[in-house]
């Protein structure tokens, strides 16, 4: 019997009506496999994954295929976004066994959870060197029953290899971790050189196709530009962002970025939009605007945040996870246009109904020199400009349709008539069947967006953004903790769940550690919600940064207190004292076949790099040496590995940069909003700001009774400033001295 109908995950509920007897991840599935002596077929994906949908339609919805699955295996479905611990371990196995990874991920496990055969997407019929899904299942079944002893031996070897590769122990720790300042600075220089070598000067970004934004590497280059004044580094970042925000990866009608581009030019995206991508890309737009003051970066920032607040925003304050790539069963259908459709809508928007073009945008024959003819020529000109502006052609650029983009890269500020056309297209698009929405609220991704929103609100003085940031912070505190204060991973509105086809979300339950589920939200918002799964180190690390950013944006000490509570709980639950880094899962959580650690920065900051950065900043705000020492140990534990592949550790190297530079600790006491704004609007990557409500930390000693700004570095302070000009001078003196 399919057991997914009561799950929170929209992805799992998408499979609740499959004829497959799916189990969610849990002890009942493993016990069933042991009782029946069957392998486990583990399928991992996520709701916005196009090829996950393809395999679901081809295989999991097919009665004959499901019958084979049910007869031969215990079938387990996992949402990788809910259970990144499960995903990371078995993705490492897939990569080790096949040389590549991806989703959907298909792994065959022993009843003890050890992998012994793996792949990604399997088609219903053999294609080239790729066997059919049924052939794979039948072959795995034969091997299991005919050579089970060999399979068990092999699976133990695979687990041992996984332990040595992704579970860092004291024996695997760097042999000489205490790198001095010159070696650490040399590592940053090496990282910059590596990124320069991989940089694509024609289209920005790094490498060829497919292309991912790699925002953390671009942020690292911005930091180095800020220190060194190397304009080549700034050009690399600007060109990369200009090409991305001009390409089809950016939604030129509704704002927001798709996950990545399948081509070098950023033209054809995988159309899913993820919350974390938009959080990180909006932050990059903010920093570029702060450095260059170019309006196009502010426009992209505003449109991206507007997209998140309009399309991914729960009324109570949380942010949803993603929008799907598909609508009506077709990838990208919601976003693309035929040439005739574009012409018709643009013509109407430009006044073509009464100025000489017919309803299809075709030019009518009018007497030469007449007012109508002149109007017709003007309209034809405006239509041609709009067509060129969005790169629309008769043949199209995506399966005979057009993905809108800006062939004139970086020219994003729309003239009035282009804006009129954009509004008309956006209104027409709103009448289409929208992509599917993954409406689960993930702690880590919300925290990434919260950091961006708080920082952007402070820099731009946008009070509606600040209100949204505070509402999100309150939402997380109210809904993503269990009664003991332990943070949880995912929340879902039970009313939304109840309206899913499977009727999910109707029941509440309590589960063991590792799969904790609690009732939350109803008392606060008058609507039932459920939180589930013990939060991971990445959740805590992202929250730590988010709460410090909200504190700096609001001046309310409750958020600094919240950041300290998060940091202390994170170190208590995840810290490996032998090696000086964080495990992925807490000591109170379900222990899988490997207790892994997360160091590499991929599409999101790794748990250890985010924690390192957050602890360094929190240590500066609170003068807490324990936080700084823990961050230093993470760096010591990681840098030798980062030296081998620096471009895979962009956020960690940003933390290294923060640790090497002199931090400006800025305190503004009293009611001095102009001075607060003077700091908030600037790009100051190695500064922290304490203002508003006085705290009990050392930064505020002797400063509560005088309205002034203090700029300090390691206890050495500039003269107090009481005007914006004096503060600017004090800040420049501190930056020069550093």
ZIDA-V640066 format. One record per helix or strand of 2 or more residues. SS is the DSSP state (alpha for helix, beta for strand). FROM is the first residue (numbers start at 1). LEN is the number of residues. If there is no record, write none. Layout:
# ZIDA-V640066
ss from len
SS FROM LEN
SS FROM LEN
This chain:
# ZIDA-V640066
ss from len
alpha 10 5
beta 22 3
alpha 27 10
beta 39 7
alpha 50 11
alpha 63 10
beta 73 7
alpha 84 15
beta 105 5
beta 115 5
alpha 133 14
alpha 148 19
alpha 170 3
alpha 181 18
beta 211 2
alpha 215 14
alpha 231 16
beta 260 2
beta 269 2
beta 273 2
alpha 275 18
alpha 295 17
beta 322 2
beta 326 2
beta 330 2
alpha 339 11
alpha 371 19
beta 401 2
alpha 416 14
beta 437 2
beta 441 2
alpha 443 18
alpha 463 17
beta 487 7
alpha 494 5
beta 517 4
alpha 522 4
beta 529 6
alpha 537 18
alpha 557 18
beta 575 2
beta 581 3
alpha 607 16
alpha 625 20
alpha 646 3
alpha 650 11
beta 664 6
alpha 673 8
beta 687 5
alpha 698 3
beta 708 6
beta 716 2
alpha 724 14
